[in-house]
Amino acid sequence: MRFDVVSVLPGMFAALTGHGVIGRALGRGIAEVRLWNPRDFARDVHHSVDDRPYGGGPGMVMKFAPLRLATLAIREEVPTTQVTLLSPQGRRVDQGLIRELAQRPGMVLVCGRYEGIDERWIQSYVDEEVSIGDYVLSGGELAAMVLMDAVIRLLPGTLGDADSAQQDSYMDGLLDHPHYTRPEEVEGRQVPKVLLSGDHEVIRRWRLQQALGRTWMRRPDLLAERRLNPEERRLLDEFIQAQTDA
């Protein structure tokens, strides 16, 4: 099984690939890991992969172009492999999902960093998002290593005893709103006009509504545990009505 991993910190993966059961499995050819650094695909002199977010706010957002070029380079080598983004907004990883993934010939794992990733790259190139839990990490590298470890140990020949894997056991918050950074248009997709308005209160409400709406659509169990204030309830009702009318 081949893993193509996109990360701005590829050196972190030595902790997985060079040690223990997984390191031995890689050495025996049971699995293969290829590392791709988006900085290698950045075209500016500084090889920058992030920029300031439209609409203001803290942190930086990963840029569209370096991730796009990295994705296309991988697809030239493995055109049929799905692109998986490690994201707290994705499907929760459990042993059932790990078993599904272990049946694939390969995976492209993308590790986010900074405040987020330009939403247009996610819309254009990501096939699925997966999450290892409802908490925040500094980046997707640790999550990718958790996923890879869990999948590789199920591959035939990884464990000394073929039955070992079969005997294993198995913040009060919202999902994030979409993020966008420069340029203003890519592949026909525009940054939402509200983020260009300069009206910070309007932007705040839009972001809150998007977060509520995404949580309602993707993780309704989180909303069940949250007491919405009047503003949140109104924004969520408006979002649901817009979905109904669409």
NUNURO-606367 format. One line per 2 residues: number of its first residue (from 1); for each residue x, y, z of N, C-alpha, C, O. Coordinates in Angstrom, 2 decimals. Example, Ala and Ser with C-alpha at 12.3 -4.5 7.8 and 13.67 -1.06 7.14 Angstrom:
<atoms>
1	13.19/-5.69/7.80/12.30/-4.50/7.80/13.20/-3.30/7.80/14.24/-3.32/8.46  12.85/-2.25/7.08/13.67/-1.06/7.14/12.90/0.03/7.87/13.41/1.14/8.04
</atoms>
This chain:
<atoms>
1	0.86/-1.19/0.00/0.00/0.00/0.00/0.89/1.23/0.00/1.87/1.31/0.74  0.53/2.20/-0.84/1.34/3.41/-0.97/0.64/4.59/-0.31/-0.55/4.83/-0.51
3	1.42/5.33/0.50/0.95/6.56/1.12/1.73/7.72/0.53/2.96/7.77/0.64  1.04/8.67/-0.09/1.64/9.92/-0.54/1.21/11.00/0.45/0.02/11.30/0.57
5	2.17/11.58/1.15/1.88/12.49/2.24/2.34/13.90/1.87/3.51/14.10/1.53  1.43/14.86/1.94/1.73/16.26/1.64/1.88/17.00/2.97/0.94/17.09/3.75
7	3.08/17.54/3.21/3.36/18.18/4.50/4.48/19.20/4.35/5.44/18.97/3.61  4.36/20.32/5.05/5.45/21.31/5.08/6.53/20.92/6.09/7.56/21.57/6.18
9	6.29/19.86/6.85/7.26/19.36/7.83/7.49/17.86/7.61/7.17/17.06/8.48  8.04/17.49/6.47/8.19/16.06/6.17/9.12/15.32/7.14/8.99/14.11/7.32
11	10.04/16.04/7.76/10.96/15.40/8.69/10.28/14.76/9.88/10.84/13.85/10.50  9.07/15.23/10.22/8.35/14.65/11.35/8.07/13.16/11.15/7.96/12.41/12.12
13	7.94/12.74/9.91/7.50/11.37/9.65/8.57/10.33/9.92/8.30/9.13/9.90  9.80/10.78/10.17/10.84/9.83/10.56/10.47/9.13/11.87/10.90/8.01/12.11
15	9.68/9.80/12.69/9.25/9.18/13.95/8.39/7.95/13.70/8.35/7.04/14.53  7.72/7.90/12.56/6.89/6.75/12.21/7.64/5.77/11.32/7.64/4.56/11.56
17	8.29/6.31/10.28/8.86/5.44/9.25/10.16/4.77/9.67/10.55/3.76/9.07  10.83/5.29/10.67/12.13/4.76/11.02/12.15/3.87/12.25/13.23/3.48/12.71
19	10.99/3.54/12.79/10.97/2.84/14.07/9.87/1.80/14.12/8.86/1.89/13.42  10.09/0.79/14.97/9.05/-0.14/15.39/8.43/-0.96/14.29/9.03/-1.19/13.23
21	7.22/-1.41/14.55/6.49/-2.29/13.64/6.31/-1.64/12.28/6.47/-2.30/11.25  5.98/-0.36/12.26/5.73/0.32/10.99/7.02/0.44/10.19/7.03/0.22/8.98
23	8.12/0.80/10.87/9.39/0.89/10.17/9.79/-0.43/9.54/10.30/-0.46/8.42  9.57/-1.52/10.25/9.89/-2.83/9.70/8.98/-3.18/8.51/9.43/-3.76/7.53
25	7.71/-2.83/8.63/6.78/-3.10/7.51/7.20/-2.34/6.26/7.13/-2.87/5.16  7.64/-1.10/6.43/8.11/-0.32/5.28/9.38/-0.95/4.71/9.55/-1.02/3.49
27	10.26/-1.38/5.59/11.49/-2.01/5.13/11.26/-3.28/4.34/12.05/-3.61/3.46  10.19/-3.99/4.64/9.87/-5.24/3.93/9.01/-5.00/2.70/8.65/-5.95/2.00
29	8.67/-3.75/2.43/7.89/-3.44/1.23/6.41/-3.67/1.37/5.69/-3.64/0.37  5.92/-3.90/2.60/4.48/-4.09/2.81/3.73/-2.79/2.53/2.61/-2.80/2.02
31	4.37/-1.67/2.86/3.81/-0.35/2.56/4.95/0.55/2.10/6.12/0.28/2.34  4.56/1.63/1.42/5.52/2.61/0.91/5.04/4.00/1.28/3.85/4.28/1.21
33	5.96/4.89/1.67/5.62/6.27/2.01/6.41/7.22/1.13/7.64/7.16/1.08  5.70/8.10/0.42/6.32/9.18/-0.35/5.93/10.50/0.28/4.75/10.73/0.56
35	6.90/11.37/0.50/6.66/12.65/1.14/6.78/13.77/0.11/7.71/13.80/-0.69  5.79/14.70/0.14/5.74/15.81/-0.80/5.62/17.11/0.00/4.69/17.27/0.79
37	6.55/18.03/-0.21/6.54/19.31/0.51/5.96/20.39/-0.40/6.51/20.65/-1.46  4.85/21.03/-0.01/4.27/22.09/-0.85/5.24/23.22/-1.16/5.09/23.90/-2.17
39	6.22/23.44/-0.28/7.19/24.51/-0.55/7.95/24.25/-1.85/8.38/25.19/-2.51  8.12/22.99/-2.20/8.82/22.66/-3.44/8.02/23.08/-4.66/8.56/23.14/-5.77
41	6.74/23.37/-4.48/5.87/23.74/-5.58/5.48/25.22/-5.55/4.71/25.68/-6.39  6.02/25.97/-4.58/5.77/27.42/-4.51/6.65/28.13/-5.51/7.83/27.80/-5.65
43	6.11/29.09/-6.21/6.82/29.74/-7.31/7.49/31.06/-6.91/8.25/31.61/-7.71  7.23/31.58/-5.72/7.85/32.84/-5.32/9.23/32.58/-4.75/9.58/31.44/-4.43
45	10.03/33.63/-4.61/11.41/33.50/-4.18/11.54/32.94/-2.78/12.54/32.29/-2.46  10.55/33.18/-1.94/10.60/32.71/-0.55/9.98/31.32/-0.38/9.99/30.78/0.73
47	9.43/30.75/-1.43/8.75/29.45/-1.37/7.66/29.47/-0.29/7.56/28.54/0.52  6.87/30.51/-0.29/5.84/30.67/0.74/4.63/29.82/0.42/4.25/29.66/-0.74
49	4.03/29.26/1.45/2.86/28.40/1.29/1.65/28.95/2.04/0.60/28.30/2.07  1.77/30.13/2.65/0.65/30.69/3.42/0.57/32.19/3.17/1.52/32.82/2.71
51	-0.60/32.74/3.49/-0.84/34.17/3.34/-1.92/34.58/4.32/-2.55/33.74/4.96  -2.14/35.91/4.45/-3.12/36.44/5.39/-4.54/36.08/4.95/-4.81/36.01/3.75
53	-5.46/35.86/5.89/-6.83/35.49/5.53/-7.65/36.68/5.06/-7.57/37.77/5.64  -8.43/36.48/4.03/-9.43/37.49/3.67/-10.40/37.66/4.81/-10.76/36.70/5.48
55	-10.82/38.89/5.04/-11.75/39.18/6.11/-11.09/39.47/7.44/-11.76/39.80/8.41  -9.76/39.33/7.48/-9.03/39.62/8.72/-9.07/38.46/9.69/-9.65/37.41/9.42
57	-8.44/38.66/10.82/-8.41/37.64/11.85/-6.99/37.14/12.07/-6.09/37.45/11.29  -6.80/36.35/13.13/-5.45/35.88/13.47/-4.99/34.75/12.57/-5.79/34.10/11.90
59	-3.67/34.54/12.56/-3.11/33.40/11.87/-3.00/33.59/10.37/-3.34/34.64/9.82  -2.52/32.55/9.72/-2.32/32.53/8.27/-3.09/31.35/7.68/-3.47/30.42/8.39
61	-3.31/31.41/6.36/-4.06/30.37/5.65/-3.17/29.78/4.57/-2.49/30.51/3.85  -3.18/28.45/4.45/-2.39/27.80/3.40/-2.93/28.17/2.02/-4.14/28.16/1.80
63	-2.03/28.49/1.12/-2.39/28.99/-0.20/-2.85/27.87/-1.15/-2.50/26.70/-1.00  -3.63/28.28/-2.12/-4.19/27.36/-3.11/-3.12/26.77/-4.03/-3.04/25.55/-4.19
65	-2.30/27.63/-4.63/-1.44/27.21/-5.74/-0.42/26.12/-5.37/-0.34/25.13/-6.10  0.36/26.24/-4.28/1.32/25.17/-3.99/0.65/23.83/-3.73/1.16/22.79/-4.14
67	-0.50/23.84/-3.05/-1.21/22.58/-2.81/-1.76/22.01/-4.11/-1.74/20.79/-4.32  -2.25/22.87/-4.97/-2.76/22.40/-6.28/-1.65/21.71/-7.07/-1.85/20.62/-7.59
69	-0.48/22.35/-7.16/0.61/21.77/-7.95/1.11/20.48/-7.33/1.45/19.54/-8.04  1.17/20.42/-6.01/1.58/19.19/-5.34/0.58/18.07/-5.64/0.97/16.93/-5.91
71	-0.71/18.39/-5.58/-1.75/17.40/-5.85/-1.66/16.88/-7.28/-1.76/15.68/-7.52  -1.46/17.80/-8.22/-1.37/17.38/-9.62/-0.14/16.52/-9.86/-0.19/15.57/-10.64
73	0.98/16.83/-9.20/2.19/16.02/-9.35/1.97/14.60/-8.84/2.43/13.63/-9.45  1.26/14.48/-7.73/0.96/13.14/-7.20/0.05/12.39/-8.15/0.24/11.20/-8.38
75	-0.95/13.08/-8.70/-1.90/12.41/-9.59/-1.24/11.93/-10.88/-1.74/11.00/-11.52  -0.14/12.56/-11.28/0.58/12.06/-12.45/1.15/10.67/-12.18/1.26/9.85/-13.09
77	1.52/10.41/-10.93/2.10/9.11/-10.57/1.02/8.10/-10.17/1.11/6.92/-10.51  0.00/8.56/-9.44/-1.06/7.66/-8.96/-2.41/8.31/-9.23/-3.04/8.84/-8.31
79	-2.87/8.29/-10.48/-4.07/9.06/-10.86/-5.35/8.63/-10.19/-6.29/9.43/-10.11  -5.44/7.40/-9.70/-6.72/6.94/-9.15/-6.81/7.04/-7.63/-7.85/6.71/-7.06
81	-5.75/7.48/-6.98/-5.74/7.50/-5.52/-6.55/8.68/-4.99/-6.42/9.80/-5.47  -7.39/8.42/-3.98/-8.19/9.47/-3.38/-7.33/10.41/-2.54/-6.33/10.00/-1.95
83	-7.75/11.68/-2.48/-7.06/12.68/-1.67/-7.82/12.84/-0.36/-9.01/13.17/-0.35  -7.13/12.61/0.74/-7.73/12.66/2.08/-7.10/13.80/2.86/-5.88/13.86/2.99
85	-7.93/14.69/3.37/-7.45/15.81/4.20/-7.66/15.48/5.67/-8.77/15.12/6.07  -6.60/15.59/6.46/-6.74/15.44/7.90/-7.33/16.73/8.44/-6.71/17.79/8.37
87	-8.55/16.63/8.99/-9.30/17.83/9.35/-10.26/17.53/10.48/-10.90/16.48/10.48  -10.39/18.45/11.47/-11.37/18.24/12.53/-12.81/18.28/12.04/-13.73/17.98/12.79
89	-13.00/18.64/10.76/-14.34/18.70/10.20/-14.73/17.41/9.47/-15.82/17.32/8.90  -13.84/16.42/9.48/-14.08/15.22/8.71/-14.75/14.10/9.48/-15.11/14.26/10.65
91	-14.92/12.99/8.81/-15.50/11.78/9.41/-14.59/11.29/10.54/-13.37/11.22/10.39  -15.20/10.96/11.66/-14.42/10.50/12.80/-13.78/9.15/12.51/-14.45/8.21/12.07
93	-12.48/9.05/12.77/-11.77/7.79/12.56/-12.15/6.79/13.64/-12.08/7.09/14.83  -12.57/5.60/13.21/-12.77/4.48/14.13/-12.23/3.23/13.45/-11.76/3.29/12.31
95	-12.31/2.11/14.14/-11.72/0.91/13.58/-12.41/0.45/12.32/-11.78/-0.16/11.45  -13.71/0.73/12.20/-14.42/0.40/10.97/-13.85/1.15/9.78/-13.67/0.56/8.71
97	-13.57/2.44/9.95/-12.99/3.21/8.86/-11.57/2.72/8.55/-11.19/2.64/7.38  -10.80/2.39/9.59/-9.45/1.90/9.37/-9.47/0.63/8.51/-8.64/0.47/7.62
99	-10.42/-0.26/8.80/-10.53/-1.48/7.99/-10.84/-1.16/6.53/-10.30/-1.78/5.61  -11.73/-0.17/6.32/-12.04/0.25/4.96/-10.80/0.76/4.24/-10.52/0.38/3.10
101	-10.05/1.61/4.92/-8.88/2.23/4.31/-7.81/1.19/4.00/-7.09/1.31/3.00  -7.70/0.17/4.84/-6.68/-0.85/4.63/-6.93/-1.68/3.38/-6.05/-2.41/2.93
103	-8.13/-1.58/2.80/-8.45/-2.32/1.58/-8.04/-1.54/0.33/-8.09/-2.08/-0.78  -7.64/-0.30/0.48/-7.28/0.52/-0.67/-5.84/0.22/-1.12/-5.03/-0.23/-0.32
105	-5.54/0.49/-2.40/-4.15/0.33/-2.86/-3.24/1.47/-2.40/-2.02/1.32/-2.37  -3.83/2.59/-2.03/-3.03/3.72/-1.59/-3.89/4.87/-1.13/-5.11/4.85/-1.28
107	-3.24/5.89/-0.55/-3.92/7.08/-0.06/-3.02/8.29/-0.26/-1.79/8.19/-0.15  -3.63/9.43/-0.55/-2.94/10.72/-0.48/-3.42/11.41/0.79/-4.61/11.72/0.92
109	-2.51/11.66/1.70/-2.84/12.30/2.97/-2.27/13.71/2.98/-1.07/13.91/2.80  -3.13/14.70/3.19/-2.72/16.10/3.19/-2.79/16.64/4.61/-3.82/16.55/5.27
111	-1.67/17.20/5.07/-1.55/17.70/6.44/-1.66/19.23/6.44/-0.77/19.92/5.93  -2.73/19.74/7.01/-2.90/21.18/7.10/-1.99/21.78/8.17/-1.50/21.08/9.05
113	-1.79/23.08/8.07/-1.02/23.85/9.06/-1.65/25.22/9.15/-2.55/25.56/8.38  -1.17/26.02/10.10/-1.60/27.40/10.27/-3.08/27.44/10.68/-3.57/26.52/11.34
115	-3.80/28.51/10.27/-5.18/28.68/10.70/-6.14/27.83/9.90/-7.24/27.51/10.37  -5.73/27.46/8.69/-6.60/26.65/7.84/-6.05/26.60/6.43/-4.93/27.04/6.17
117	-6.85/26.05/5.52/-6.48/25.90/4.11/-7.51/26.62/3.26/-8.70/26.60/3.57  -7.05/27.26/2.20/-7.97/27.94/1.29/-9.08/26.98/0.87/-8.80/25.91/0.31
119	-10.31/27.35/1.14/-11.45/26.48/0.93/-11.58/26.01/-0.51/-12.11/24.92/-0.76  -11.10/26.81/-1.45/-11.27/26.45/-2.86/-10.41/25.24/-3.24/-10.80/24.46/-4.11
121	-9.26/25.08/-2.60/-8.48/23.86/-2.85/-9.22/22.64/-2.32/-9.26/21.60/-2.96  -9.81/22.79/-1.13/-10.57/21.68/-0.55/-11.72/21.29/-1.47/-11.95/20.11/-1.73
123	-12.45/22.28/-1.98/-13.59/22.01/-2.85/-13.16/21.35/-4.16/-13.88/20.51/-4.70  -12.00/21.72/-4.66/-11.57/21.26/-5.98/-10.84/19.92/-5.96/-10.92/19.16/-6.93
125	-10.12/19.63/-4.88/-9.19/18.51/-4.94/-9.34/17.47/-3.83/-8.74/16.40/-3.92  -10.11/17.74/-2.82/-10.22/16.79/-1.71/-11.41/15.86/-1.92/-12.52/16.31/-2.20
127	-11.16/14.56/-1.79/-12.23/13.57/-1.93/-12.92/13.28/-0.61/-14.11/12.95/-0.58  -12.19/13.40/0.49/-12.76/13.11/1.80/-11.94/13.81/2.88/-10.76/14.11/2.70
129	-12.59/14.08/4.01/-11.92/14.62/5.18/-12.11/13.65/6.34/-13.20/13.12/6.53  -11.06/13.43/7.10/-11.15/12.55/8.25/-10.53/13.23/9.46/-9.61/14.04/9.34
131	-11.05/12.89/10.64/-10.61/13.50/11.89/-10.30/12.40/12.91/-11.03/11.41/12.99  -9.23/12.58/13.67/-8.93/11.61/14.72/-9.55/12.01/16.05/-9.38/11.29/17.04
133	-10.27/13.14/16.12/-10.92/13.51/17.37/-11.28/14.97/17.42/-10.81/15.77/16.61  -12.10/15.32/18.38/-12.60/16.69/18.53/-11.66/17.50/19.42/-12.00/17.86/20.55
135	-10.48/17.77/18.90/-9.50/18.60/19.59/-8.58/19.19/18.54/-8.63/18.80/17.37  -7.74/20.14/18.95/-6.92/20.88/18.00/-5.46/20.49/18.14/-4.92/20.47/19.25
137	-4.81/20.18/17.02/-3.38/19.94/16.95/-2.71/21.09/16.20/-3.39/21.90/15.56  -1.39/21.16/16.29/-0.66/22.22/15.58/-0.65/22.00/14.08/-0.41/22.93/13.31
139	-0.91/20.78/13.65/-0.95/20.47/12.23/-1.44/19.06/12.02/-1.69/18.33/12.98  -1.56/18.68/10.76/-2.11/17.37/10.43/-1.12/16.23/10.46/-1.50/15.07/10.25
141	0.16/16.53/10.71/1.18/15.48/10.64/0.95/14.37/11.67/1.00/13.19/11.33  0.70/14.73/12.91/0.48/13.71/13.93/-0.77/12.89/13.61/-0.78/11.68/13.79
143	-1.82/13.56/13.14/-3.04/12.83/12.77/-2.76/11.86/11.62/-3.25/10.74/11.63  -1.97/12.30/10.63/-1.64/11.43/9.51/-0.86/10.21/9.99/-1.09/9.09/9.52
145	0.06/10.42/10.93/0.84/9.30/11.43/-0.03/8.32/12.22/0.16/7.11/12.14  -0.98/8.85/12.98/-1.93/7.97/13.69/-2.69/7.12/12.68/-2.81/5.91/12.86
147	-3.19/7.75/11.64/-3.97/7.03/10.62/-3.11/5.98/9.92/-3.53/4.84/9.74  -1.90/6.37/9.52/-1.02/5.45/8.82/-0.65/4.26/9.70/-0.64/3.12/9.24
149	-0.34/4.54/10.96/0.01/3.47/11.88/-1.14/2.46/11.99/-0.93/1.25/11.91  -2.36/2.98/12.17/-3.52/2.11/12.35/-3.79/1.28/11.10/-4.19/0.12/11.20
151	-3.59/1.88/9.90/-3.86/1.16/8.66/-2.77/0.14/8.37/-3.07/-1.01/8.06  -1.51/0.54/8.48/-0.41/-0.35/8.09/-0.39/-1.60/8.96/-0.06/-2.69/8.47
153	-0.73/-1.47/10.23/-0.67/-2.66/11.11/-1.73/-3.69/10.73/-1.63/-4.85/11.15  -2.74/-3.30/9.94/-3.73/-4.27/9.46/-3.30/-4.96/8.17/-3.92/-5.95/7.77
155	-2.26/-4.45/7.51/-1.85/-5.05/6.25/-1.20/-6.41/6.49/-0.42/-6.56/7.43  -1.51/-7.39/5.66/-0.94/-8.73/5.84/0.59/-8.70/5.91/1.24/-8.11/5.06
157	1.13/-9.34/6.93/2.57/-9.43/7.09/3.18/-8.40/8.01/4.35/-8.52/8.38  2.40/-7.38/8.40/2.97/-6.34/9.26/3.24/-6.89/10.65/4.33/-6.67/11.20
159	2.28/-7.58/11.23/2.43/-8.10/12.58/2.93/-9.54/12.53/2.60/-10.30/11.62  3.73/-9.90/13.54/4.29/-11.24/13.57/3.22/-12.31/13.63/3.36/-13.36/13.00
161	2.17/-12.07/14.37/1.06/-13.00/14.49/-0.11/-12.44/13.70/-0.59/-11.34/13.98  -0.57/-13.19/12.72/-1.65/-12.68/11.85/-2.92/-12.40/12.62/-3.76/-11.62/12.16
163	-3.09/-13.02/13.80/-4.31/-12.81/14.58/-4.22/-11.61/15.51/-5.22/-11.22/16.11  -3.02/-11.01/15.64/-2.85/-9.93/16.62/-3.78/-8.77/16.36/-4.41/-8.25/17.28
165	-3.87/-8.34/15.09/-4.71/-7.19/14.76/-6.17/-7.48/15.03/-6.92/-6.58/15.42  -6.60/-8.73/14.82/-8.00/-9.07/15.02/-8.39/-9.09/16.49/-9.57/-9.05/16.81
167	-7.41/-9.14/17.39/-7.69/-9.22/18.81/-7.55/-7.86/19.51/-7.75/-7.75/20.71  -7.20/-6.82/18.73/-7.07/-5.49/19.34/-8.43/-4.94/19.76/-9.46/-5.30/19.19
169	-8.41/-4.07/20.77/-9.60/-3.35/21.11/-9.74/-2.12/20.20/-8.87/-1.58/19.52  -10.77/-1.88/20.31/-11.00/-0.59/19.61/-10.72/0.47/20.75/-10.82/1.67/20.51
171	-14.37/20.07/23.01/-14.60/21.27/23.66/-15.99/21.81/23.36/-16.23/22.63/22.47  -16.63/21.43/23.96/-17.86/22.19/23.65/-17.50/23.15/22.53/-16.92/24.20/22.80
173	-17.84/22.84/21.23/-17.42/23.68/20.12/-18.19/23.37/18.85/-19.00/22.45/18.80  -17.89/24.18/17.81/-18.48/24.04/16.49/-17.38/23.70/15.48/-16.20/23.94/15.74
175	-17.77/23.16/14.34/-16.83/23.03/13.25/-16.45/24.40/12.73/-17.18/25.38/12.92  -15.32/24.48/12.06/-14.80/25.76/11.59/-15.57/26.25/10.37/-16.21/25.48/9.66
177	-15.49/27.56/10.16/-16.05/28.17/8.95/-15.05/28.03/7.80/-13.89/27.71/8.06  -15.46/28.26/6.54/-14.54/28.20/5.41/-13.47/29.29/5.49/-13.72/30.38/6.02
179	-12.28/28.99/4.97/-11.19/29.95/4.90/-10.82/30.23/3.46/-10.95/29.36/2.60  -10.37/31.46/3.19/-9.94/31.85/1.85/-8.74/32.78/1.97/-8.63/33.56/2.92
181	-7.84/32.69/0.98/-6.74/33.65/0.91/-6.49/33.97/-0.56/-7.20/33.48/-1.43  -5.48/34.80/-0.84/-5.20/35.24/-2.19/-4.79/34.07/-3.08/-4.17/33.12/-2.61
183	-5.14/34.15/-4.39/-5.82/35.23/-5.10/-7.33/35.22/-4.89/-7.89/34.29/-4.31  -7.97/36.28/-5.37/-9.41/36.45/-5.14/-10.25/35.46/-5.95/-11.37/35.14/-5.56
185	-9.70/34.98/-7.08/-10.41/34.00/-7.90/-9.43/32.92/-8.34/-8.33/33.22/-8.79  -9.85/31.66/-8.22/-9.06/30.55/-8.73/-10.00/29.54/-9.37/-10.99/29.11/-8.77
187	-9.68/29.17/-10.62/-10.47/28.18/-11.35/-11.97/28.48/-11.31/-12.79/27.58/-11.16  -12.30/29.76/-11.45/-13.70/30.18/-11.50/-14.38/30.28/-10.15/-15.55/30.63/-10.08
189	-13.67/29.97/-9.06/-14.26/30.05/-7.72/-13.83/31.37/-7.07/-12.65/31.71/-7.03  -14.82/32.11/-6.56/-14.60/33.43/-5.98/-14.60/33.38/-4.46/-15.29/32.55/-3.85
191	-13.83/34.26/-3.86/-13.95/34.48/-2.42/-15.33/35.09/-2.15/-15.72/36.02/-2.86  -16.08/34.61/-1.16/-17.38/35.22/-0.85/-17.27/36.73/-0.65/-16.36/37.21/0.02
193	-18.20/37.46/-1.24/-18.15/38.92/-1.21/-18.12/39.47/0.21/-17.51/40.51/0.46  -18.77/38.79/1.14/-18.83/39.31/2.50/-17.44/39.46/3.09/-17.22/40.36/3.90
195	-16.50/38.60/2.72/-15.15/38.66/3.27/-14.34/39.81/2.68/-13.27/40.14/3.20  -14.83/40.40/1.60/-14.16/41.55/0.99/-14.79/42.86/1.40/-14.34/43.93/0.99
197	-15.85/42.79/2.23/-16.62/43.99/2.55/-15.92/44.93/3.51/-16.16/46.13/3.49  -15.04/44.39/4.36/-14.41/45.22/5.38/-15.28/45.47/6.59/-14.83/46.11/7.54
199	-16.50/44.97/6.58/-17.42/45.14/7.71/-17.21/43.98/8.68/-17.71/42.88/8.45  -16.48/44.23/9.75/-16.07/43.16/10.64/-17.25/42.49/11.36/-17.20/41.30/11.66
201	-18.29/43.23/11.64/-19.45/42.65/12.31/-20.21/41.72/11.37/-20.66/40.65/11.78  -20.35/42.13/10.11/-21.00/41.29/9.12/-20.18/40.02/8.89/-20.73/38.92/8.77
203	-18.86/40.18/8.83/-17.98/39.02/8.66/-18.09/38.08/9.85/-18.13/36.86/9.68  -18.15/38.64/11.04/-18.27/37.80/12.24/-19.54/36.96/12.19/-19.51/35.76/12.47
205	-20.67/37.59/11.84/-21.93/36.87/11.79/-21.91/35.80/10.70/-22.41/34.70/10.90  -21.32/36.12/9.54/-21.24/35.15/8.45/-20.43/33.93/8.88/-20.83/32.79/8.65
207	-19.29/34.18/9.50/-18.44/33.08/9.94/-19.14/32.22/10.99/-19.06/30.99/10.95  -19.83/32.86/11.92/-20.56/32.12/12.94/-21.67/31.29/12.29/-21.88/30.13/12.66
209	-22.37/31.87/11.34/-23.45/31.13/10.67/-22.90/29.95/9.88/-23.49/28.88/9.89  -21.77/30.14/9.20/-21.17/29.04/8.45/-20.73/27.92/9.39/-20.89/26.74/9.08
211	-20.16/28.29/10.54/-19.75/27.28/11.51/-20.95/26.51/12.05/-20.91/25.28/12.15  -22.01/27.23/12.38/-23.22/26.57/12.86/-23.81/25.66/11.79/-24.22/24.53/12.08
213	-23.86/26.16/10.56/-24.44/25.39/9.48/-23.65/24.13/9.16/-24.22/23.07/8.93  -22.34/24.25/9.15/-21.52/23.07/8.89/-21.68/22.04/9.99/-21.75/20.84/9.74
215	-21.74/22.52/11.21/-21.90/21.59/12.32/-23.25/20.90/12.23/-23.35/19.70/12.48  -24.28/21.64/11.87/-25.63/21.06/11.70/-25.63/19.99/10.62/-26.29/18.96/10.76
217	-24.89/20.23/9.53/-24.89/19.29/8.42/-23.98/18.10/8.67/-24.31/16.97/8.30  -22.82/18.33/9.30/-21.80/17.29/9.37/-21.68/16.61/10.73/-21.39/15.42/10.82
219	-21.91/17.37/11.80/-21.77/16.81/13.14/-22.91/17.27/14.04/-22.66/17.99/15.01  -24.14/16.88/13.74/-25.28/17.33/14.54/-25.17/16.90/16.00/-25.79/17.51/16.87
221	-24.39/15.85/16.28/-24.20/15.44/17.68/-23.54/16.51/18.51/-23.78/16.61/19.71  -22.69/17.34/17.88/-22.06/18.43/18.61/-23.09/19.50/18.99/-23.04/20.07/20.08
223	-24.02/19.78/18.07/-25.06/20.76/18.37/-25.98/20.27/19.48/-26.49/21.06/20.27  -26.20/18.96/19.54/-27.08/18.40/20.57/-26.53/18.64/21.96/-27.27/18.67/22.94
225	-25.21/18.82/22.04/-24.56/19.04/23.33/-24.35/20.51/23.64/-23.76/20.85/24.67  -24.82/21.38/22.77/-24.54/22.81/22.90/-25.84/23.59/23.07/-26.79/23.38/22.32
227	-25.88/24.46/24.04/-27.04/25.34/24.21/-26.82/26.61/23.40/-25.93/27.41/23.71  -27.60/26.79/22.35/-27.44/27.95/21.48/-28.02/29.19/22.11/-29.10/29.15/22.71
229	-27.30/30.32/21.98/-27.85/31.59/22.43/-28.79/32.13/21.35/-28.84/31.57/20.26  -29.55/33.19/21.62/-30.53/33.67/20.65/-29.94/34.00/19.28/-30.55/33.71/18.26
231	-28.76/34.61/19.26/-28.14/34.93/17.97/-27.79/33.67/17.20/-28.06/33.58/16.01  -27.21/32.70/17.87/-26.84/31.45/17.21/-28.07/30.73/16.67/-28.05/30.21/15.56
233	-29.13/30.69/17.46/-30.35/30.03/17.01/-30.90/30.72/15.77/-31.32/30.04/14.83  -30.91/32.05/15.76/-31.43/32.79/14.61/-30.58/32.52/13.37/-31.12/32.27/12.29
235	-29.25/32.57/13.51/-28.37/32.34/12.38/-28.51/30.91/11.84/-28.51/30.69/10.63  -28.63/29.95/12.74/-28.79/28.56/12.30/-30.11/28.36/11.60/-30.17/27.67/10.58
237	-31.19/28.96/12.13/-32.49/28.85/11.48/-32.45/29.43/10.07/-33.04/28.87/9.14  -31.75/30.57/9.92/-31.63/31.19/8.60/-30.85/30.28/7.65/-31.21/30.15/6.48
239	-29.80/29.66/8.16/-29.00/28.74/7.34/-29.84/27.55/6.88/-29.81/27.19/5.71  -30.58/26.95/7.81/-31.41/25.79/7.48/-32.48/26.17/6.46/-32.76/25.41/5.53
241	-33.08/27.35/6.64/-34.10/27.80/5.69/-33.51/27.98/4.31/-34.15/27.64/3.32  -32.28/28.54/4.24/-31.63/28.74/2.94/-31.35/27.40/2.27/-31.47/27.28/1.06
243	-30.97/26.39/3.05/-30.74/25.06/2.49/-32.03/24.46/1.98/-32.04/23.79/0.94  -33.13/24.69/2.70/-34.44/24.17/2.30/-34.92/24.82/1.00/-35.53/24.17/0.16
245	-34.62/26.13/0.87/-35.07/26.87/-0.31/-34.21/26.60/-1.54/-34.65/26.82/-2.67  -32.99/26.12/-1.31/-32.04/25.95/-2.43/-32.52/24.84/-3.38/-31.86/24.56/-4.38
</atoms>
